């Protein structure tokens, strides 16, 4: 009898490790960009966050495809990631312009808050590719 909880746990752990590796890089980039462009150059938060998260939207997809994490159909990814990119822009605008938080803090709260939600949305909607089974001894 197959060990379904074990298979699910291995699959989730494999995807999460890859997702985390890409996520660390793509977490540092927007926070640094938001800090520099909004806090120091005093550019409008709505425009900066739209540009930053729009660029990340495209480059993350490329990274996920490169590491073999996504299925071939990009439509679901584009829809889910598009919603989360819009949420990123809205939340940064809300935190910076309405609550007057520093952009780096807003970016950190926003990115970490939506990180897990995005992973579970990808998992739940079948966007992630099934990792190959590893047969152990």
C-alpha positions as CSV (number, residue, x, y, z in Angstrom):
1,X,0.0,0.0,0.0
2,X,1.5,3.4,-1.0
3,X,2.5,5.8,1.7
4,X,0.3,8.8,0.6
5,X,1.1,11.1,3.5
6,X,4.8,10.5,2.9
7,X,4.6,11.0,-0.8
8,X,2.7,14.3,-0.3
9,X,5.2,15.4,2.3
10,X,8.2,14.6,0.1
11,X,6.6,16.4,-2.9
12,X,5.8,19.5,-0.8
13,X,9.3,19.6,0.7
14,X,11.0,19.3,-2.7
15,X,8.9,22.1,-4.1
16,X,9.2,24.3,-1.1
17,X,13.0,24.0,-1.1
18,X,13.2,25.1,-4.7
19,X,10.5,27.8,-4.0
20,X,12.5,29.0,-1.0
21,X,15.8,29.2,-3.0
22,X,14.2,31.4,-5.7
23,X,12.2,33.3,-3.0
24,X,15.3,34.3,-1.0
25,X,16.8,36.0,-4.1
26,X,13.5,37.5,-5.2
27,X,12.9,38.8,-1.7
28,X,16.1,40.7,-1.3
29,X,15.8,42.4,-4.7
30,X,12.5,44.1,-4.2
31,X,13.2,45.1,-0.6
32,X,16.5,46.7,-1.7
33,X,14.8,48.4,-4.7
34,X,11.9,49.7,-2.7
35,X,14.3,51.0,0.0
36,X,16.5,52.8,-2.6
37,X,13.8,54.2,-4.9
38,X,11.1,55.1,-2.4
39,X,12.9,55.9,0.9
40,X,16.0,57.6,-0.6
41,X,15.0,58.9,-4.0
42,X,11.5,59.7,-2.8
43,X,9.8,58.3,-5.9
44,X,6.1,57.5,-5.7
45,X,5.4,54.1,-4.0
46,X,2.6,53.1,-6.3
47,X,4.8,53.5,-9.5
48,X,8.0,52.0,-8.0
49,X,6.2,49.0,-6.5
50,X,4.3,48.4,-9.8
51,X,7.6,48.4,-11.8
52,X,9.5,46.3,-9.2
53,X,6.9,43.6,-8.8
54,X,6.1,43.6,-12.6
55,X,9.8,42.9,-13.3
56,X,9.8,40.2,-10.6
57,X,6.7,38.6,-12.1
58,X,8.5,38.0,-15.4
59,X,11.9,37.0,-13.9
60,X,10.4,34.6,-11.3
61,X,8.5,32.7,-14.0
62,X,11.8,32.3,-16.0
63,X,13.6,31.1,-12.9
64,X,10.8,28.6,-12.0
65,X,10.8,27.2,-15.5
66,X,14.6,27.0,-15.5
67,X,14.7,24.9,-12.3
68,X,11.8,22.7,-13.6
69,X,9.3,23.6,-10.9
70,X,6.3,24.6,-13.0
71,X,4.1,22.6,-15.3
72,X,4.2,23.5,-19.0
73,X,0.9,25.5,-18.9
74,X,1.7,29.0,-17.9
75,X,-1.9,30.3,-17.8
76,X,-2.6,29.4,-14.2
77,X,0.8,30.7,-13.1
78,X,0.1,34.0,-14.9
79,X,-3.3,34.4,-13.2
80,X,-2.2,33.5,-9.7
81,X,1.1,35.4,-9.9
82,X,-0.7,38.3,-11.4
83,X,-3.1,38.5,-8.5
84,X,-0.3,38.3,-6.0
85,X,1.7,40.9,-7.9
86,X,-1.3,43.3,-7.7
87,X,-1.6,42.5,-4.0
88,X,2.1,43.3,-3.6
89,X,1.7,46.7,-5.3
90,X,-1.5,47.5,-3.3
91,X,0.0,46.5,0.1
92,X,3.2,48.5,-0.5
93,X,1.2,51.5,-1.4
94,X,-1.0,51.1,1.6
95,X,1.9,50.6,4.0
96,X,4.1,53.4,2.6
97,X,1.6,56.1,1.6
98,X,-1.2,55.5,4.0
99,X,0.5,54.1,7.1
100,X,3.8,55.9,6.5
101,X,6.0,52.9,7.1
102,X,9.5,52.9,5.5
103,X,9.5,51.2,2.2
104,X,12.0,48.5,3.3
105,X,9.8,47.6,6.2
106,X,6.7,47.5,4.0
107,X,8.5,45.4,1.4
108,X,9.7,42.9,4.1
109,X,6.3,42.6,5.7
110,X,4.6,42.3,2.4
111,X,6.9,39.9,0.7
112,X,7.2,37.5,3.7
113,X,3.4,37.7,4.3
114,X,2.5,36.7,0.8
115,X,5.3,34.2,0.3
116,X,3.6,31.3,2.0
117,X,0.2,32.2,0.6
118,X,1.6,32.2,-3.0
119,X,3.3,28.8,-2.5
120,X,0.1,27.2,-1.1
121,X,-1.9,28.7,-4.0
122,X,0.5,27.3,-6.5
123,X,0.4,23.9,-4.8
124,X,-3.4,23.8,-4.4
125,X,-4.1,24.9,-8.0
126,X,-1.8,22.3,-9.5
127,X,0.7,24.8,-10.9
128,X,3.7,23.0,-9.5
129,X,5.2,20.0,-11.4
130,X,5.3,16.7,-9.6
131,X,9.0,15.9,-8.6
132,X,10.4,12.6,-9.8
133,X,10.0,9.8,-7.3
134,X,13.2,9.0,-5.4
135,X,13.4,5.3,-4.7
136,X,15.4,4.8,-1.6
137,X,16.9,1.6,-0.2
